[in-house]
Amino acid sequence: MNKVKRWIVEQFLPAYARETLLEENERLRKELEDARAELREMQHYAAGLEYTVRHLPANTVYNHYENNE
């Protein structure tokens, strides 16, 4: 919350509403940080996979079919 919004909340909301709002904001802030951490982890995992695939040796597969006559 920015300073003006926080001041309005602290001055004009009843105590129970203020506490509820601040607790919910803190919970949401933690949830957002957890989601961002998971996103960073997945991006690093994807980057590792891309690096691995990019540096694999090129494989050429030839299909030879036997002609049984």
N, C-alpha and C positions, 0 to 999 in steps of 0.2 A: 504494500500500500504506500502511496506517496504521502507526504507530510500533511497536506490539506485534508485528504480523505481520512487519514488516521485521526486528525484532530476532530473532524466532524463526528466520527464514530465514537471517540472517547467522550465528547461533550454532550451529545444529544441522544445517544441510544441508552436504553435502560441497561442496568448492570448485567442481567441474564443474557440479553441479546448481544451485548458487547463481548462478553466472555465466549459465547457460542460462536460468534463471527470470527473472533481472533483465533480460537481453537481450530475452527474449520479451515481458516486461511493457512495456519501452520501445518495442518494435516495435508492440505492440497499442495503446499510448497514442498513437503517431504516426498509426496507421491510424484510430483513433477521431477524432482531431483533423481529419484529412483528410476523413472522412465528415461530420463536423459542418460543416466549411467548405463542402463541396458542398451540404449541406442548406440552409445559409443562402443560398447563391447561388441555388438553385432556388426558395426561398421568395421571394426578392427578384424573381426573374424572374416568378413566378406573380402577385405583387402588382402588378407593372408591367402584365401582361396584363389583370388584373382592372380596373385603373384605366383602361386604354385602352378596353376593351370598355364599361365603365360610361359613359364620356364620348363614345362615338360618337354621331353624330346618329341619331335614330330613322328607320329606313327602312321605308316601307310599300310592299309589292309587290302590285300588282293584276294579276290574270291576265285578259286579255281574249281570248276565243276568237272567231274569225271564223266566221260561219255561212255556208258556201259552198253555196248551194242552186241 
